[in-house]
Amino acid sequence: MKRPYLLPLLLLGFVIGYGTGTLVEPTSKSSTASRPAITAFSTTPFAKEEKIESWRQRFLNLLEEPSTTLRNASYYAFAQNVPVKEMPYVIEAIYPEGWARFRGDLPLALSMEWLRKDSLSLAYTYERLATEHPDLHDNFRGVFFNLGLQNAPGAVAAIQNVADPDIRSLFSKPFINGIRNKHTSILFETKLALLSPREVFYKLTDPEREEALSAFWANPNYYLKEKINPDYTFWYELGKRYGLPCIDRIPTNHNICFTYLGVIASGASLSQEQAEKIEKNWQPRYEFSDFLSNEEATTVITSILDIPEIRDTLDHHVFANVWNKGITEALAYKLLSQPDLSPSLRKTVISHANACFPPDQFIALLADESSDTRATGLNSLLNSMPPDERIQMIESLPPSWVDQGLLHSNFNRFIYEKNLKGLDAVAAKFDEIEKLLPTSSRQVEILWEIAPHLYLQGIESLDSEKRESHLSRLANAASEEELTSILEMGTYEQQTNVIINMIQSKPKLAVEILKTEDLSDLATREAHKMGSQIAFSTDTSIAEDYFKSRAFDKPNDQIALLSYYLKEPNFVFEGQDTEKIRELSPQNDYIYRVASAINEDSENIESLHALREEQPDAFVRAITAALQFENILPLKRKATQLLRTSQLNKAERSKIHCALYGGTPL
Amino acid sequence: MKPLKATTLVACCSFAGSVGYFASTQTRIEENSELIGVTKDSIQAVSFHEETANNTYFTFENPFSPRRELNRALGAENAAERYGRFLAIGYHSAQEHPLQNLESLSPEIWNYENYDLRGAFFSEWMRKDPEEFLPWAEAKYLALAKDKKLELFPTYHLAYLEPIALLELLPKIKVESFADTVRNDLLGTLLEKDAALLWKRRNEIASLNRIIEKASDRGLLPLALQFWRWSEWEDLSLPDRLYEYMAKHSLLNDAIHLVGYQRTLFAVHYAAFSPAAAANWVRAQPTLYDFIYEFDNRHTAYFRALLASQNFHEWSDASAWIREAISSDEDTLLAESVFAAIQLLPDSAVNIALIEDLNDYLYEIDNDSAIEKFYLSLDSNHPVLAEVEAYLLSNQERFGQVLTKRATRELPTPDRLLKAFALGNIDNWPDSYFESAKASFAQMSDDELLWSLAPNMLLTAAQFDSERIQNLVANADPVWIQTTLSNSGFLNNVSLESLELVSEMISTLPADQARSINENAKSVVIQTASIDSDHQKYIKIASRSEDINLIANSISLEDYQNNPELQAAIKAHPRKEEFYQGIVSSNNAKTYQDPDFQNAFKQLEKGRALLELPADDIVSNLQSLPKTERLDLAKATVIVSNDLDQHSDLMKLFELPIWSDDDKKELYDLGFKNYLNFNLHSGIDW
């Protein structure tokens, strides 16, 4: 119904009321100075510059307020009173001081008022301003972030009306961040309004994802064409939420297997065509288990078992966690009773099934399995038990169930747990304890600490070569007092080698022993190793201490020193210690110069010839040792040159030839 | 209807009236009322208010009531008005009885979004009465920290609104975490608000390093630099952006104060912005510390200028800089500059690293004419010539002409010749190069040859003059022979044609060793069977299962059916069954007409069935077979296995005591090669 008389009546009422109000309390102390100014602005057609100048004056007056707080407050009051038409002039008038970053309140106040009244003119002016003044970009970021925090009315429309994509993004990104902080419920729709699909779907929050799924489902082709890239959860949830129709409706993409997983987890039953389509794009991923609850994991396993096309992927190792989550007693029974279950799938089931059964029942289950599968099952069972039960179980194993791999992993575990009883239990089940000895230095230390008898027993049965390497490991782990008894288990030759290997763990002690040794019988390789080990030692006085005690006329001492120099990469630059060692004897200095010549990055062999003239034997020995035990490219190239020069005699050439091209020293 | 209508009218009118009344009083209140709580500080504010415009302050009713004004502000629909009022309310509430007023403003003042109210109130309270504020603030800070709600504590506002008062308070703060937050916020705000104050009081706020870093992070680079200058260029590690800024604006007077690696960092940026100037600058420096690997393809222009700079080749760092230019030059735009610089280098400056880098670089350049020009311009004994020539020889289809040109001019030096020998592939050399190499070869004495020929050069040299090389080997010292012929490089350049030569050369070695070298030589030759369509010629040299399998795998059913000679060659081979199996295993046909293939297929099916079993069962199954069949089936099993899991099952099989050492080796080799071959061809990334 039309009521044309209502509006005039309302107006009349307003006028009367206003008049009354003014009459009742007429004692206005209004500032006469300001009123004409405002009137003047609205009526007189000032030139643009004059307007700006006038607003600028008012702005400068505002700045005179000494309290920052009151000044900030005044910005908001000021902004309220700027007529919308004047906004562009004000904005210009406050440049640049009003835009300084710590004065963010003024642009914010003006923006809020302006947006409320006319968001389009703001968009136009701000776009121009941002184009002309890149120095204001940070400020714009701050303003739009704050507008986002307030979800300021009109802001979305304003940003949408910015034509330049870079500037639109300058405004939209911080605005969306503000929205994200305070207004999560409208985050997705705001993003959708302001960003490209690719940006909208990037890093979705949980509530956003819900909306994103609906939006995507309405038009999957469009979004895929826009190359959206949401996380795996999105693709999985898509399949779970929309089920079977996904298979027909969602175009293939590189995350489609997550969607298929979702479809499968929803328990839907597939047609032949759908199964084939899944197979084509099926790529099991580790992340699968992240999305599945235990029940869903069971559903997934059961469903995949019924899809022959992808059934084999179930025993792929990436499915391990899906199995862990999904296995149930019923499922395990169902699978194990299938006669046509492949051996590998059978093993997979057994290796995950122990959690669903009481130990007795599980062991009964294992009795019929192959030894390999049985060991896998036993291992998983043992892994789930506390140490004492584990020990009991191992003790009660019938001989035919004993498996080296099984014992090995449990032996290691007992070492980490420092469980002597456990180690003894394993050892009692297995004659060849030497096959269980650990190799990592930490494990060696522990085993030596808690069960030295087992360690010694194992070493006794090792052949000579392996024994030496274990003695070395032990020597590194043992205390100095124990060292003698360990060394006594090796031959004299092995003892020296063990001590050389000990230079890194116990440099002082090792060097102390080696200092007095006659190394004439040592293999060149070991002499070389000794020098390198000393070079690697972090304690630089070790080298000095060692080399001081040696006479350098012995070949092996020369080789050790040479390899020390060659392994010490900085000796040419900052060789304070090497300098001291170099000064020990003229012979020593000679070896130093040979090492420098060997390392020199040049094909020039003049210096090598000069060194050979000085001491032919020591020279050839050094060159051949370096060729055999070091991999120095310049030296190889220089050696080929040396071979071709007639200064060297046949025997010398033969030795170098042999060291360069032959595998072993002669 | 009528009475009702009248009532409506009256109601409307009176509503509009009251709205009008409210509107007028509203204006009036704002016009009339004064700021409350006038203090020494706000006197000025009042006069300012009066002489400018009445619309620049929010005003309050007298007496001032924080709660009433807060309610009014909260009721404002316009957010701008709300914020402005919050600030003013906060300010005025702090003037007197702040604790009491805080009570009235609570709980709203603690709502997160009312930070303006909070900030104004606390900063003004702090300024007016720090003695009262501090204990309260410390207690509140700790309480909020405990509840993990520190974002409600307005330190940022304190620093922003009243930095000086906060600086006065700072030394009195006993709660260390509170003091840290204060310092941090002071740094953040003063950087933008009052850098001079920050510099003056920096010792109380942050280290110079941190100030410069923070300023750079915020993009306030001129300011960051200003701080560094004020510190008289203290030795600091500056942020990367600051080096960039100095480089962009060529601030060399600042850069001169950089030391060590920092100077290199500056050079990297400077070279990107001002290539020519940077080249001059770098030349004027002592060695730049650790400059290797810092430059990249943004620096092409810079390197062009540097390499061309006057007397560059005399510079002690020249070859290191050439190498850096090479490693930076992803798009190979520098080839000509690099070549020109190398050509000018004295021989002594050419080191092995440079030669190696140049070699890799040549393979990346597609500017053939630059390479040709370089090759022709090098002196015949220039240390890089052998390397360049070897590159041309291995790409002779592109460089045949230029090789010919140089070869007609001079004979290659022994160095160059040896390099070419190591390459092999002599059949493809341009004729004139071949002739000239041959002449150079003839000039070398036997003794020189003996000690110059590396194992991998021997067979190529023999293609020049097989009699001479054979004599050379026959007369050599046994140690030399042993070393050379047992070196794996010896067989690098072996071909079908040179197999016989190999046999002769190794005839003086112990029989076992000779046999093994012979077999290896054949294997190397057979490797080429997969890329050579003429399979037939390889058949008769194959005697090991791995070799047979390799050849057979490269024969397609079609090849076989259309080639009677191939069929005959296989038929004549003592291990023809293995050939058939190899052909069948690489073809996926489900049925075969040919009885030989049918048998092979059956055998492979047996192997496949075996593989389906658990490893233990594979082993026991094989053991139960008659001895004569075991090895055959084991081989068939190996041929059809091709993934790593199966491979580890097979290991168990190989370790069985039923095999002789030879059988075991044969199975291992077959398994390894088959696995390798299969996976190489199927493109599995491993």
Interface residues (C-beta under 8 A of the other chain):
Chain A: L6 L9 L10 L11 L12 G13 F14 V15 I16 G17 Y18 G19 T20 G21 T22 E25 T27 S28 K29 S30 S31 A33 S34 A37 R58 N61 L62 E64 E65 P66 S67 T68 T69 L70 N72 A73 S74 Y75 Y76 A77 F78 A79 Q80 N81 A100 R101 F102 D105 L108 A109 M112 E113 R116 D138 L149 Q150 A152 K182 S342 P343 S344 K347 S370 S371 D372 T373 D601 S602 E603 N604 L633 P634 R637 T640 L643 R644 K650 R653 S654 H657 C658 Y661 G662 G663 L666
Chain B: L9 C12 C13 S14 F15 A16 G17 S18 V19 G20 Y21 F22 A23 S24 T25 R28 E31 N32 D41 S42 Q44 A45 F48 E50 E51 T52 A53 N54 N55 T56 Y57 F58 N78 A79 A80 E81 Y83 G84 R85 F86 L87 A88 G90 Y91 E113 D116 G119 A120 S123 E124 Y160 L161 E162 T189 E192 K193 G219 S348 V350 N351 I352 A353 I355 E356 P383 P414 E448 W451 S452 A454 P455 D477 V479 W480 Q482 T483 T484 S486 N487 G489 E612 L613 P614 A615 D616 D617 D645
